[in-house]
Amino acid sequence: MSLNEALIQQLQKVLQNNLNTYFRTATEAEKTPDKVKTFAQKQLDFFITGLAKESPELQKLWAKGHPYHATLRFNTTSRFYDVLITTAD
């Protein structure tokens, strides 16, 4: 079982909002790709853990970790990062 596309898109929107809010007032030195990616991954892990707590099937499936990763893409229009949720596949 994996998360459906609609739920992945919803998580991406939440992660993007959280990134934008958290880094809105950050300096350029604080907006490094590594720092933004680490923040996004921690947020994703938090939400995925919450989803797994509600589903014994997901708990069992993801006992050794979930397959989702936060990936960044630099948006030249907004001059910030767009977050994408990907899997190892």
Secondary structure as UniProt FT lines:
FT   HELIX           5..23
FT   TURN            24..25
FT   HELIX           28..30
FT   HELIX           33..53
FT   HELIX           56..61
FT   TURN            62..64
FT   STRAND          68..75
FT   TURN            76..79
FT   STRAND          80..87
//
